[in-house]
Amino acid sequence: MLEPSEIEPLFTRKDGSFVFARWDRPIVPVIFGVDDTTLPALKGALEAVVTLAGHKMSDVDVELGANLMMFFVSDWAELSGVPNLERLVPDLAPLLDRLQAAEANQYRIFRFDEAGTIRAAFVFVRMDQHLAEVSAETLALSQAVQVILLWSDAAFAETSPLLAGPKGDVMLRPEFGALVRAAYDPVLPPVSRDPALAYRLSARMGRTA
C-alpha cells in the first residue's frame, strides 16, 4: 500500500497546489491515428482501468458526443491539420510550438464541469523513437492509467505505474491499482484541494485491496 506521504505528491502540482479530481460521467473515448492492430489494445486497456476503478464507459456523451479524445501522431505539426481541433483546444498553435521545442512525446489536457470533476480529456501522443519501441499493450495501459485521474504533472516522472508481469506482459502496479480503486470509492469526494485527502485515500486502499 501507499502511505499518505507517497500519495500526496501524486496529486501535488509543480506550483505546490494539491488538486484531486476524477471522472463523474461515463467515459466515451474516440481514438485517432492508430492502426487496426493497436486499436484493440487501447480500447482494452481503457476498459480494464475503468472497470478497476468501478466506473463506467458509454457509447455517447449526451453533451459532447465523445469526452475522451486520443490522438497519435508522428509529428506535432499533424495536429494543426485536424479539423476543428483548435475550437476544442484553445491556443493550439502555441501549444504545438511548445511541445515541438521541448521535444515532448505526450501531453494531456483536462476539462472540468462546474463541480470540478473531469468533463473531458484530450490525449496527444507523438510516436518518437522511444515510444515506437514500446509495445502497444504497454503504451495503451500507460495512457489509460494517466487519464483515469487528474494526476500531478510530475506524478510519474521518476516512478512508472506499470511493471512487467510474470509472463513478460505488462500490468498495473498493485499499489497504483489499489489507489485507483480507492480514488473512485463513493465515500470519498470526487474533487478535492485538501492534501489531507491523501490520508483518506491511504486508508481506503487497505479496504479496497
Secondary structure, DSSP 8 states (H G I E B T S, - for coil): ---HHHHGGGGB-TTS-B-EEBB-S-B-EEEES--TTTHHHHHHHHHHHHHHHT--B-S-BTTTB-SEEEEEESSGGGGGGSTTHHHHSTTHHHHHHHHHHHT-SEEEEEEE-TTSSEEEEEEEEE--HHHHTS-HHHHHHHHHHHHHB---TTTTSSS-SEEE-TTS-EEE-HHHHHHHHHHT-TTS-SEE--TTHHHHHHHHHHHH-
